[in-house]
């Protein structure tokens, strides 16, 4: 029991730390949009850069043999769920960034916390009611932050933002969990799974690259540099941390919901970075209350999971 508790604490720490690195993505993507860079190139470049970075990590481990064997035995499963979990997810994140500031897209993205819990029945388990309630509380805090910014004069295309972020919010945990099951069946490590998913999403990104070139030509050097930073901090470091955390608690739906809910830290980190880097306004009192509710939701989520151990 103590061992399981320690494992959960480590997984939660990884989830929160990953949320910091995930926040870098929203700030850099918004920065590229402000600079006038083509949004779809952002997704393509992120995964083109992530592939060799993940390959370097894999070389230090068991190599490529196990990943390629798994892909060869289940090619369509790998292509489908990697495209959903990485391709559909990030292409819609990139589109959504056109409709609001970095804090806004980061806040809207947190709907994935609830989406992840709602997907639980697809994997033969019941929805953990307590975690769902806590996740809704976290989303309430996020919405309060959004309302706070809206009062301060920030405007966004709400319908398009909600539609695009909802698609991304369901695609990410769905693809992640489907490939988590496949990786477990074939004895793959987290790094091997992430590399395999990046590799199998490349056909999708090559199509997107063709569309991007036809619409805007080649990407600028600045966009390439920022996309590399996203690939390093978000696509490699954050994704590996987050997937390692979810792998550690994959057999406990309540604890899995808590680790996934740790992504809500992205909102807090994005607000801080946006103020420091993009010179956005500081949150008002209502915004701080929203941040407080998010933290409260994360704490209650952790308590609910620990009591059910």
Order of alpha helices (4+ residues) and beta strands (2+ residues): alpha-alpha-alpha-alpha-alpha-alpha-alpha-alpha-alpha-alpha-alpha-alpha-alpha-alpha-alpha
